Amino acid sequence: MPYVIAPLDKVKGEGAYPEYEDVLKAVQDAAINRAKEVWSGFTFGGLYPGDKEFGICPLRAREMAHDVTATTASGTYSFRKNLATTAWHTIFDYTTRKDILHAFAGFAITDETLRILELRMEVSDKKYPIIDIQEAKGWGGFAILFKEDQGAELIAEPETSIYLRGYVEAAGYQNVVPLGFQLYKRKDLVISES
């Protein structure tokens, strides 16, 4: 899985690497096409979907840590993790709910200090190669963008397991923010506070 690591100031805004916009667009298009297959008879309705349309929003922390059988999300409101020891730690381990699809373009680490040296991801039963992120030390925040199969394989359909682990070099808090999209078949999944 080829990827590019970019400092946060090169991810958005003036002087940004074009890969960021290209990858997000490719992932969004792939996710919309997959959702049309998964939810036959539904069309893309954007941020404000109507009847027989599915919607889109950013990936939400509350959807990334819950029991698939739950009727409401039960994760935290933050992507901040407390990494207590030097070892492999679970960053995300969840299953997407019935009417939700997740599409990943990469991850951003938004902290000044990098505590994680490597990341390892699984979608369903597919294990991806370990990503070494040590080159980003001292950047004061960065993003990892997946460049190949842009979204085709990193789309978690409803009721699919997602597993992300990181090797921690120094204990402490780390913000690991997924870059990508959440598509949803029912509006109440994203407009409700519970």
C-alpha positions in Angstrom: 0.0 0.0 0.0 2.0 3.0 -1.2 1.5 6.2 0.8 2.8 9.7 1.2 3.5 11.4 4.5 3.0 15.2 4.4 3.4 17.9 7.1 0.0 19.4 8.1 0.9 22.7 6.5 1.2 20.8 3.1 -2.1 19.0 3.5 -4.5 21.9 3.2 -4.4 25.5 1.9 -1.9 27.4 -0.2 1.2 25.3 -1.2 -0.6 22.1 -0.3 0.5 18.8 -2.0 -2.0 18.0 -4.8 -2.1 14.4 -3.5 -4.4 15.4 -0.6 -7.2 16.7 -2.8 -6.7 13.9 -5.4 -6.8 11.1 -2.9 -9.8 12.5 -1.0 -11.7 12.9 -4.3 -10.9 9.4 -5.4 -11.9 7.9 -2.1 -15.2 9.9 -2.0 -16.0 8.7 -5.6 -15.2 5.1 -4.7 -17.3 5.3 -1.5 -20.3 6.7 -3.4 -20.1 4.0 -6.0 -19.8 1.3 -3.4 -22.7 2.7 -1.4 -24.9 2.6 -4.6 -24.1 -1.1 -4.8 -24.6 -1.8 -1.1 -27.8 0.2 -0.8 -29.5 -0.7 -4.1 -32.2 1.7 -5.1 -30.6 4.6 -3.2 -28.8 7.5 -4.8 -26.2 10.0 -3.4 -27.8 12.9 -1.6 -24.8 14.8 -0.4 -24.9 16.5 3.1 -28.7 16.7 3.1 -30.1 13.5 1.7 -33.8 13.1 0.9 -35.9 10.0 0.6 -34.2 7.0 -1.1 -30.8 8.9 -0.9 -27.7 8.3 1.3 -25.7 11.0 2.8 -22.0 11.8 3.5 -20.1 13.4 6.4 -16.6 13.2 7.9 -15.6 10.1 9.9 -16.9 10.5 13.4 -15.2 9.3 16.6 -18.4 8.2 18.1 -19.0 5.7 15.3 -15.5 4.2 15.6 -15.8 2.4 19.0 -19.1 0.6 19.5 -21.0 -2.7 19.3 -22.4 -3.3 15.8 -25.7 -4.4 17.4 -26.1 -1.2 19.3 -28.9 1.2 18.1 -26.8 4.3 19.0 -23.1 5.0 18.8 -21.1 4.6 22.0 -17.6 5.8 21.2 -16.0 8.9 22.6 -16.3 12.4 21.1 -12.6 12.6 20.4 -9.9 10.8 18.5 -7.4 11.4 21.3 -6.0 8.2 22.8 -4.0 7.7 26.0 -1.1 5.5 25.2 0.2 4.3 28.5 3.2 2.1 27.7 5.8 1.4 25.0 4.2 -1.4 23.1 1.6 -2.0 20.3 -1.7 -0.3 21.2 -5.2 -0.5 19.7 -6.1 2.9 18.2 -9.4 1.7 16.7 -11.2 -1.7 17.0 -14.8 -1.5 15.9 -17.5 -2.8 13.5 -19.4 -0.4 11.3 -23.2 -0.3 12.0 -25.8 -1.7 9.7 -26.6 1.5 7.7 -23.1 3.1 7.7 -20.1 2.7 5.4 -16.6 4.1 6.2 -14.0 5.0 3.5 -10.4 5.8 4.5 -8.0 8.1 2.7 -5.4 8.0 5.5 -4.8 9.4 9.0 -3.6 12.7 10.5 -1.6 13.0 13.7 -2.3 16.5 14.8 0.0 16.7 17.9 3.4 18.5 18.1 4.9 15.3 19.5 4.9 12.0 17.7 4.5 9.1 20.1 3.7 6.4 17.5 6.4 4.9 15.3 4.3 2.5 13.2 0.7 1.9 12.2 -1.0 -1.4 11.2 -4.5 -1.6 9.7 -7.0 -4.4 9.0 -10.3 -4.1 7.2 -12.4 -7.2 7.7 -9.9 -10.1 7.2 -7.5 -8.1 5.0 -4.3 -7.1 6.8 -2.3 -4.2 5.3 1.5 -3.7 5.6 2.8 -1.8 8.6 3.3 1.9 7.8 6.5 3.4 9.3 5.9 7.0 10.2 9.1 7.9 12.0 10.1 10.3 9.2 7.5 12.7 10.5 9.2 13.2 13.9 9.6 16.9 14.6 7.1 18.0 12.0 4.5 19.2 14.5 1.7 17.2 12.9 1.3 15.4 9.7 -1.0 13.3 7.5 -0.6 9.9 5.9 -2.4 9.6 2.6 -3.0 6.2 0.9 -2.0 6.5 -2.8 -2.9 3.2 -4.4 -6.3 1.6 -4.8 -7.6 5.0 -3.5 -10.6 3.9 -1.4 -11.3 0.7 -3.4 -10.0 -1.6 -0.7 -10.2 0.7 2.3 -14.0 0.9 2.3 -15.7 -0.7 5.2 -19.2 -1.7 4.2 -21.9 -2.0 6.9 -21.1 -4.6 9.6 -17.4 -4.7 8.7 -14.6 -4.8 11.3 -11.9 -2.2 11.4 -8.7 -2.6 13.4 -5.9 -0.1 13.7 -2.9 -0.5 16.0 0.1 1.7 16.6 3.5 1.0 18.0 4.1 3.5 20.8 7.6 4.8 21.5 6.7 7.2 24.3 3.7 7.1 26.6 1.2 10.0 26.5 -1.8 11.3 24.6 -1.9 11.2 20.8 -4.6 12.4 18.4 -5.0 9.9 15.5 -7.6 11.4 13.2 -8.9 9.3 10.3 -9.1 11.1 6.9 -12.1 10.0 4.9 -15.8 9.8 4.8 -18.8 8.2 6.5 -21.8 7.4 4.3 -25.1 6.8 5.9 -28.4 5.4 4.8 -30.5 7.0 7.6 -30.3 10.7 8.6 -31.0 9.9 12.2 -27.6 8.2 12.4 -25.8 11.6 12.1 -28.2 14.2 13.3 -28.9 12.6 16.7 -26.8 13.5 19.7 -27.0 9.9 21.0 
